[in-house]
């Protein structure tokens, strides 16, 4: 085809298309680049960088002023002075000598022909220069002295002028003085420079000499090495000769080697002869080297001072240099100008669009956590987080701190700045001519405002705060003690009742006092800063503040501190991110705790979770946030942030505050944990922390195996069978003996349990096929006794209901079950019945018929069930003791009340007669036992005939009724009342404390009356007037088990006995013996059993017949990840919509109804939810979120049945009961439950406590289980104080035995004297407030140090609070030892006061027992009341032996005779006692489980004995008694020590020793000394004898052997120094058992071997 | 409070300057308000063989049956600034002040001491005692004193309130010890009379204390309010009577 002009396509069109696509592509490309360039994280990075750079600049300013300049000037002056110093003559001489020596040897060798040149040096020049330097130095020194003097004169002139600034003459005088000074200073500087110049030239010359020497030395070394090579070759030749048997050559070759080596004995001769033998070369090298080293040493001495001064000078600039460098490094400019090139392109170029693809400083930051993975549905991939891409300041700390966040979250703070005051204004500043320089804000307040805000340029921002200035000392207003007035007594009570740690607010960030760089001032004295107009801006504000300062009045300043997100730092860097924390950022990163999409770099895709609906709306508007349902791990909202802690911290208790982390690390989740434990959620909802027998996946909250109940049920079955005439029962009973009882009492005793099981199994196996019904049920029970792998450990939270029919009366029970809060508003038992809110229509009308009719039947069924067990298993209450005296009812009541108050009941129970005790408890504490107010109404004899006896039995011996109760045995044994005359036994009377307490409790009545239905329930069951409801309910159940016709028949006629073996469960209750009718009692029992199964009552209670029942609720082990699609939200949206559940504003009536029952009695506890709270959860519910689901489930558990009941059978309805939670408690529970994810990270991340830490965790769990902290102070108070140096006062070291005073290292003391920017010192103190003798309340004084007058009013700001130290501390530069006077600090000095851990009862009882004691002894001292109460357990591990503590916990006995209440006996296991014993040792870092027994070392004792006897013999001439012991020879020393013990002046004055008990009242008696050897640790005994008060500040025990001037009588008893006496007493007490052996003669009592002839043998056994 | 103190100080300074070295005495009588109570008998249950031989009573309130005089009331100077000390006191500056354990009680029951003086605690009884004292400013002690023994203590700082001396072995035993830096304190005698000699003239604040601060006394028949036991007096040369002070301690 010929070529034509035509084309296939129209070219013009193609051009058009090309043009358009080209344009589109360009637009697309540009758009793409722009999109990439404009990503939001880049903006955040730019802003963060700007903030950093501004902060950096401002901090640099700090180095340009004030103290930094003074410091720097001083260093510069020091450097100049050092540089001008003359050279020490001795050193110079040494240098010259070394140089001479070097020169001499070198010359010698040069002459001998060695290739070395001399090291030339001009001695004359050196001497001359040195002299010149000396002269110049003297001049410089003189000049400097003149300068200093003139400076002082100028300063003086200034001071004079400042006093009278208007005086012109003074001004002139000052100007003149200043001029003189400046001239003198210049002269001095010049003189110093001149001297320095000479010195420098000398040093340079010296350095040259050293360098020259070094060159020679290196050369010598080289030559020697070369020679060495030759020698090696020659030696090799010798070896070859030997190998090749060249005997002739060998000699020659050996000769050659010798020749090369030279004369090693006289190397110097070789050298002098110019030989180049190895000996000579080595000699030369070593000589030069030595000379060089000497020279260098001397030079170093010459330059040392200058170098040190130079270093100090540079250090004073180092921080500034670092800041400058950092600023330069991070500076971003388009063009950078450097010294060595005109310019280069700056970094900023790379931030431009397109170019930013190439090494831009804007970078996405990836944090690769180490080995933590993320579940991407099908595989686990390594986790990486980009959070810090935007959150740039996350891990930044304040300069000089390791854990204080650099940028707190924005908040408004009120500060009060106190200016210097009118009378003492800042010093005038004058220029050199004496002209006044106007004072600035910096002079007045030490404050400088920045020209520009950090984020917002218009913010009036604090740019600099001078250390120790008024601005640095500004106080946050709410930390300033108020003028609030109260009486001295009221204040002291408040101090006793401090229960909350500091910082209980929403804001996690610490509020630091003093204005800080970056603070934005928003209001001054209540007036907001102008935002427009001419007088805005830093300069005007500074003028305003200055004006206010001049008036001298305190200035109130409102300040906005901190940054908005994402520029905030992490609030708890003591716990997270920092290198000092347990969760370092490099290892953990972010999402392992917070969840969310860590790889995202945009706000909306990171799955941020709003903390409130308000925040949600704001985020939506500002960032386009949306709820992304596809990311299955959204971030935890702030309110739930702690939930993820339990992912790794499975034991939870380690998250409680500790000494290391006194600020609760995870308060909410631990609160949730306690709620779940105390309210018994785990009874129905198993929280299985194990996946398999060993793999932990989360917290483990499971009930313990029910062995004790099984054992009891075995006994019950035997009784029941016996009742029915089964002969076998008797056989069984004989066979089993006491085994069931043993297992009941000690279910942890595996031996007894397995023996019981084995015995039953064996007997049944032997019986073969001939098994009876009894055998069958025993066999069933025996099965329940088998071992369980990784068993649960929690006891059931509710009381045992095994004998409930023999405890409570039917009317009470009915009423209680129907609505527990009706009787006891504070009960933890949830409400099961009458939850009908969802069964009503919008107008509040009931739309359901079944519930009101069938629920009462269910309750009656429960009653019938419990009633039927009355005959099966009898509860025998504790018998009353005999020999109790007669008392009037009033006497008994009063004493009962006092005993109830003081014997420990209030540690676990509340009572309206003693409302004060609640004030001593932490508000979050869940009181262990029920509130006993009005308990008399429940147990009154007229209502409940067995009540009083039951109550007596329970109080006296709780485990008799319920073997697994945590209520302890309080040892309420009969006691003697000494009557009016303590010394007259005739008026003594006996009383039974348990009976008195019963009398008191029975008198405590409320106006509670059982509801009508409950009263009706007392009628005989078969008299039910109308049983149609019963029928309906029975048929509901029967229809599940039988066909309809059969069901009807069973209802009417029951089931024939022959079918019994085919029946399982409740149907057995319907068996009717021939010729009898099915009774209503049977039907009700059937209903009862069914009801228990349905509601899962056995989850919390021990119920006979339900020993192996499993929890009925959903397991919660992985609930935190539960797919919300699997949650049945049902019609909840309609429910809410129709006005239920508080959500909407309408339909309040229905709302009120559904909550009527809950809100009436428990109103006190019920905290109303605020709107924000409600809307958050309502939104979560409506969004189908699991958090919303659980919230509604906890709040109205049955509401998900709304509109569902019509299509459900009655028994299919929801059964979860309603718990009386407040909204805060609900949220805590939710936090815990959503943290249960059963998805632990790698094992290395799981918190696994080791050694001591493990002992602490295990111990804490036991402490909490038995509420040890209810009585005991488990941890003393911790105070953080700050004070101006000198304010607290230095304390001289008290004279004490060398082992008593704690010694702090110089470093520790130095660290403690570093002041902060406010100029304050800090100290951390541990101790307890001293208590006043008169009333047992804490000591508080006024500022004069006077004790507070109880009746007079005081203002809070004039108080000082005392603390007796329990640990030595460094205060005001000196060691404050224990056992001294208390430390007193005023309110502003106490930065944080952490209350004691535990001890509510003890603290409550301090004033109470003081008052009681004062009735019999007006001088009884409340400051010693700790001695009468449960002792504070601080230092317990250092005190007692672990083994003893274990035994004591299991079998406590009376130790201190002076106590009001004894340590009760808990039914704890040996494992638990071990955990506690180890815990206390671990807390104190004491050895455990076993400690060194050095004090009982025989050899050591024998040694000391021998020394003692020798000494005693020497002393015998001087004193008559010493060393004349009648004890065996090896006991002389201990026997003499015993003389001190038994001397009437010392120990026996108060202590019980063996069989001796001192006369007098119990309060003045002290513990048994015979027990010390197994109870206490030897070092403790020694320290205690030496100075008891240093261990327990409250003790009344005196120092018996004073360190200074011990009484003469001691040396008559024991020969030795007082140190030796203390040691001897310790040894005696620690070897008391050995010592007392001598007095017990067993040999005398052994039956003697018969003597005489043997009787003739009668048997043939001799074979 | 501070302002007041400042004011007092200024006045005192002014007074000091104006009436160079004038000295005055403060006197007064304390009387128990109402019928004199009978002191409670002590139940001696410790060492009754010895202590039981003596008629021991609670000594918190000791009233002279004849004239109603109240003994053991402490009156002491509590100025914000250090007072000038009259030279007459110099010779006592290092004196030894004695308190004895005698017949299972302390003798005297209330005493004052200056810093710099030495407290000698004796034990004249044939049985052991211990003396326990806790302070706010001084090192506390609790030492055993064997029969016939004694103990010496000195004090570095003044205490704003009297401290207790007790015996842990015999819990009924108690004495009160006032430690002051200056010598301007007195304890009322068995007739309730006291005198503080040679006070520098000027206005002073005194504290009146007997078991607690005396805050609502009747002075010469008129009810007065001495908040926190503080009373202000202007001392002039000569005798300055506080008056007859009726109190219920």
Interface residues (C-beta under 8 A of the other chain):
Chain A: X981 X982 X983 X1294 X1330 X1333 X1334 X1339 X1341 X1342 X1343 X1344 X1345 X1346 X1347 X1349 X1350 X1351 X1352 X1353 X1358 X1362 X1379 X1380 X1381 X1382 X1384 X1416 X1417 X1418 X1419 X1420 X1421 X1423 X1424 X1544 X1545 X1546 X1549 X1550 X1558 X1559 X1560 X1561 X1563 X1564 X1588 X1589 X1596 X1597 X1598 X1599 X1600 X1602 X1605 X1607 X1608 X1609
Chain B: X1 X40 X43 X44 X45 X46 X47 X48 X52 X58 X60 X78 X127 X128 X130 X131 X132 X134 X135 X136 X137 X138 X139 X140 X141 X142 X143 X144 X145 X146 X147 X149 X152 X159 X160 X161 X164 X166 X168 X169 X170 X171 X172 X173 X174 X207 X212 X213 X215 X227 X228 X229
